[in-house]
Amino acid sequence: MRNLLEVEYDKIFSPKTMAGLKGKTAASLKQMVGNKSLMQTLMKSQEVLDEIVDAEEGYRDELEMVAAQMVTDAYPIIGYANIKIDAKIVGMGDMNIQPGDGELSIDEMPETEETEKAKRRIINGITQGASIRGAFGFMLFKEYLDAINPALVEKYNEILKMVFGIYDDENAIAMMLAALAQGQKMQGGESEMEYDEENEQFVIKAKAICFPMLVHEIVKGLYEIVGTEGFGADKEKNQAIIGAVDKLSNEPKDLQLGKFIYDAVSKIYNESNIDDARVRELFFAEVYKLNDMEFIPFIENAINDELTNSQKQFASNTMKDIERDLKKDDTGLSGLD
């Protein structure tokens, strides 16, 4: 891989891969936003959001439970791994989940390889991409949502297309980065994952201003848990990588390109003969465990639909092994790692 001067996607991936991703971005912009200008999209999204917030008034508690149940149903790994979901619909002034303790100052951070940072950037992109794709799963509860307000499902679809569609617009990203540089925040939600030592379980804490954004944040929290498999054993180095890569200024591009990176890896599972959705997230975890020099070529070849025979064999064998271990566990047999 070429020398990385900074952890940007066009420094990580080849020109061919970036051209393919940008082509998908252009098509996505058209599909998600249509012919609306950036200003029209921003104005319309605020209008629809206000309508959603008004329609959800009085139903927030129910919608919080539905969001948690919906993600649990769509991602059975949550129940299998006993992951707890703490989800809240809140106002704009009720954000800012506090980060955990143990962060290092810049002076204390150890040296990290550029490939380690690149790997983390890709995993962050996949996390954002998974959460975008997962946010549209509200159709699973269409009948329930229609009972609350028959206009909600259409409005949810509309708001998600506009909110995430604008990330396919380079002008919108430039505007967001300028706003971030001035200290402005444009949060529709936030999430974090933590490990509860007392109860020995992961907890996803998610907050958002409306139901579909809450679903988005819960899925993001799940994939943040999966993303921990990309770290090594050195906790200080892991924190240094997070400090170097996990920046608000990186999120717009992660949201823009991450959905296509997620699609590429998810496609490998979708095209397998395995019919156990738990395997999907566990397969992502195994891909994240690849060493840096194997991980990046695997992702790049997946994006370009050019996996080598050995990479295909790795994917197939890994998913079969996961499925076999899950069946052992389901039947109470020993031997599950």
N, C-alpha and C positions, 0 to 999 in steps of 0.2 A: 504494500500500500504506500502511496506517496506520502511525503513528509507533511504532517498537519501543523500549520502555523496557528490555527485556532479551530475550535470545535464547531465548524459550520458544515452543513450537509454537503455543500459543493466542494469542500476539502476532504470529506470522508468518502463520497461516492464518485465514480467516474463520470465524465461528461455524458456518456451514453445513458447511464442510469438517471442522471439529473434531467436530461432531456425527456426521458420517459415519464418521470414524476411531474415535470412541468406540463407535459401534454395532458396528463390526467387532471392536473389542477385546473387547466383551462376548461376542460369538459365539465368538471365538477362545478365550477363557477356558473356556467350556463344552466346546469341542471338545478342547482340550489337557489340561485337568485334570479335567473331569467334575464330579462332585458333591463331590469331596474338599475339605475345609477347607484353609486355608493351612498350618496345623500338620501336618495329615495329609500334605499334599503334600511338605512339607520333610522329614518323617520318612521317608516312602516313598522319596523321591529319594536320600537318604543310604544307605538300605538297598540300593537297586538299584545305586547307584554302587559300593558296597563289593563287591557281587557281580561287577560288570563288571571292576573292578580285579583281583580274584582270578582271574577267567576269562582275562584278558589276560596274566597273569604268564607269562613264558617265550615270549611271542609279540610282544613290543613291537617288535622290529626289523622283523619282517614287517609288522606293522600300520602302522608308520610309512611303509614303502614303499607299502603299499596305499593309504593316505590320500593320499600325493602323486600316485600314479598315477590314483586315482579322480578327484581334482579336475582333473588334467591332461586326462583323458578327457572329463569333463563340461564343461570350459571350454577348448576348443581354442585360445583366444587365448594361453594360457600357452605352448604349444609354438611357436606362430607368432611370438610376441614374445620367445622364448628366455628366459622367466622361470625362474629357479632356485628350487626349494623346499627349504628346510632345516627338516624337521619332526621333532619329538621328543615322545614320550610320557614324562612325568616325574612325580615326586611333587609334592605340594603345596608342599614347601619349596624346589623348584627353579625357581620362577618368576622374574619380574623381569628381562625382557630390557632391557638398558640402552639408553636413548634416545640418539640421535645428538648430535654436538656442534653448536655454533652457536646454542644457544637464547639468547634475549635476556632480560634482566631486565625487570621491569615498567616501571622508569623509562626504559629505552631503547626501549620499544615505540612505534612511530608511531601516529597516530590512524587508526582504521578506521571505515568507515561501518557502520551497523547492518544494512543490506541485505547487506553482505559477510559479516557474522557469521551472518545468517540463512541465507544460501546455504550456508555451511560446515556449519551445524547440520543442514540438510536432507540434504546429502551424507553426513554422518556417520550419519544415520538410515538412508539407503539402504544404506550399507556394512554396518551391523548387520543390516538386513533381508535383504540378499543372503546374508549368512553364515548366518542362521537357515534360510532356504530351502535353501541349499546343503548344510547339515549332514545333511539327510535323504536325501542321495544315496547313502548306504551300501547301499541296495538294489541298486545296480549291481554290487556284489560279494557278493551274498547267498550264492552257491554257495561262494565261497572262505571267507567267514566261517562258514558252516555247517560246513565241514570242520574249522575250529578248535574251534568249540563251537556246536552247533545252537541254543542258547538265546540267543546273542549278539544276533542281529538284533532279536528281540522286546525284549530289554533295552535295546538302543540306542534303539529307537523310544520305549520307555517313558520313558527318562531324558531324552531331548530334549523330549518333550512336557511333562514336569513342569518341567524347568529353564527352558525358555523360556515355558511357559504361565503361570508365576507372575508374569511381567512384565505380564500382562494384568490383574492384580489390583492395584488402587490401594493396598490395605492392605500388600501385599508391597513395593511401591515405597517407601511411607513407611517401612517397616521397614528396607529397604536403605539409604535415604538417612540414616536415623538411625545405622545402623551405620557408614557411611562417615564421617559427621561425628565419630564417636568414634575414627576411625583404623583401623577394622577393614577387612580385605580379604576378598572372597568370590570369588576367582578360580578358575575351572575351566580357564582357559587364557589365553594372551596371544599377540599377534602384532605384528610390525612389518615394514615394507618398507624396503629401502635400495637405493641404486644403487651397484653395484660398478664403479668407474671403470676399474679395470685390465682387467676382462673385458667391460666395456660391457654390463652386463645388470642388470635388477632382480632382487633376491633377496627372497623371502618367508621370514621366520624365524618359525616357529610352535612353541609349546609347549602341551601340554594334558595333563590327568590321565587321559584315556582316548581311544579312537579317534574316536568321533563328535564329541567336543569339538575334537579335533585337526583334523578336516575343517572344522569351523566356523571355526577360527582361520586355516586356510590360505585359505579363501574370503574371509574378512575381509581378509587381507593382499592378496589380488588386488584387491579393490575399494578398498583404500586406495591402490593404485597408480593405478587408474582415477580415483580422487578427486583426484589431483594436477592433473588437467586443469581443475579448478575454480579454480585459483589464477591470479593475474596474474603479471606479470613482476617485480614488486617483492618481493624475497625477505624483506626486513625486515617489510613489511606482511603477507606471508603468515604469517610466524612470529608476528606480533602477533595475527592472526586465530586461529591455532591456540591460542595462549596464552589467548585469551578464550573459546574455545568448546570445545576438546577437554579436557573435565573429566570425572572419574569420576562426579561428581554428575549429569552429563547422560546418562550411559549407560543408566540404567533406562528413561527415556522414549524414548531412541533405539531401544532394543530393543523397547519396546512398540509404537511407532507406525511405526518404520522399515520393518518387513516389509510393511506395507500401501502405503507410499510406493513401495517397490521393486516390489511387485506391479503398481502402476499404470503405471510406466514400462516394466517388462518386458512387460506386456500389449500395449503398442504394437508391440514386436518380434514377440511371439507371434502376433499377428493379421495380421502382414504376410505377404506371399507369399515371403519370403526364407528359404532353408533352409541358412544358413551360420551356425552358432552363434558364430563369431568376430564377426559383425556386432553381436551383442547388447551386449557390453562396449564395443565401439568406438562404438556408438550412445549408450550412457550417457556416454561421454567427450565426445561432441559436444554432448549436452544440457548437460553441466557447463560447456562453453565459452560458453554463452549469457551475455550480460551479466546482471547481477543483476536488473534490472527486467524482463527477458524470462524469466529462469529461474524465478522464483518463481511467476508466473502460469501458466507451462507446467506446472509440477509440480502446482499446485493444480487446474487444469483436468483434468489427467490423473487425479488422485485422484477427482474428481467425475464422470469420464467425460464431460467437457464441452469437449474440445479444440475450438478454433475452426477454421475451414477453413484459415486460414493456418498454424496450428500443426500441423494434420494434414498439410498440404503440406510443411512443413519436415521433419517426421518421415519422411514417405515419400521425399522427395527425398534426405535425408541417408542413409537406409539403403540406397537404391539406389546412391548415389555410393560408399558404403563397399564394398558388394558388388562393384561394378564395379572398384574399385581393387584389391580382394583377388584378383579373377580375373586382372587384369593381373599382379600380383605372383606368383601361383601358376604362371603360364605363362611367367614370366621376361621379361615385357614391361617396358619402361621407362615412366616417367610416374607411378609411385606416389609420393604425397606421404607 
